[in-house]
Each structure stands twice: as C-alpha cells, then as structure tokens.
C-alpha cells in the first residue's frame, strides 16, 4: 500500500489534535493540509476539500 498524498485536517488554534495530525502526516510521508475554515468534522464542514484530496491528490482547494 502506498502512502497517502495528503492528510486534510480541521483548523483552529494550534491544539494537541492539530499537532498530532501534523505528526501523522509526517509519519505517513504526506503533506499536511488544513481545511480552512472547518471544525472537528472537516468532512461535513468542507466536503469540497475532502473530495478534492481524495479525487485529485496534491491539488489545493480554491
């Protein structure tokens, strides 16, 4: 299995969760992408960003 091309995550003030997501992206060898603005359920707040990350890895949302 190849590593993911990105690791989309919710945004906000730097928190333990965000630091853990950044660390996970580094461990997987994937860039960290913050979905701005979004909350804890990034897939509900920013479905466009999540879909773009899945369908077209490496491209940024507009």
C-alpha positions in Angstrom: 0.0 0.0 0.0 1.4 3.4 -0.9 1.3 6.4 1.5 -1.4 9.0 1.1 -0.8 12.1 -1.0 -2.3 14.4 1.7 -3.8 14.5 5.1 -6.6 17.0 5.3 -7.5 18.3 8.7 -9.7 20.8 10.5 -8.2 24.2 11.5 -8.4 26.4 14.5 -5.9 27.4 17.2 -2.9 25.1 17.3 -4.0 22.3 19.6 -2.9 18.8 20.6 -5.2 17.4 17.9 -3.6 19.6 15.2 -0.1 18.7 16.3 -1.0 15.0 16.2 -2.4 15.4 12.7 0.8 17.1 11.5 2.9 14.4 13.1 0.7 11.7 11.5 1.1 13.3 8.1 4.9 13.4 8.5 4.9 9.8 9.6 2.9 8.8 6.6 5.2 10.9 4.3 2.2 13.0 3.3 1.8 16.8 3.3 -0.4 18.3 5.9 -3.4 20.3 4.6 -5.5 22.5 6.8 -9.1 22.8 5.6 -9.9 26.5 6.2 -12.4 27.2 7.8 -13.6 24.0 9.4 -14.3 22.4 12.7 -13.8 19.0 14.1 -15.9 17.2 11.4 -14.0 18.5 8.4 -15.8 16.1 6.1 -19.1 17.9 7.0 -17.7 21.5 7.1 -15.6 21.2 4.0 -16.7 18.3 1.8 -15.2 20.0 -1.2 -11.7 20.0 0.3 -12.0 16.3 1.4 -13.3 15.3 -2.1 -10.5 17.2 -3.8 -7.9 15.5 -1.6 -9.4 12.0 -2.4 -10.0 12.5 -6.1 -7.1 14.8 -7.0 -4.2 14.3 -4.5 -1.7 17.1 -4.3 -4.1 19.9 -5.6 -5.2 22.7 -3.3 -8.8 23.7 -2.9 -9.8 27.1 -4.3 
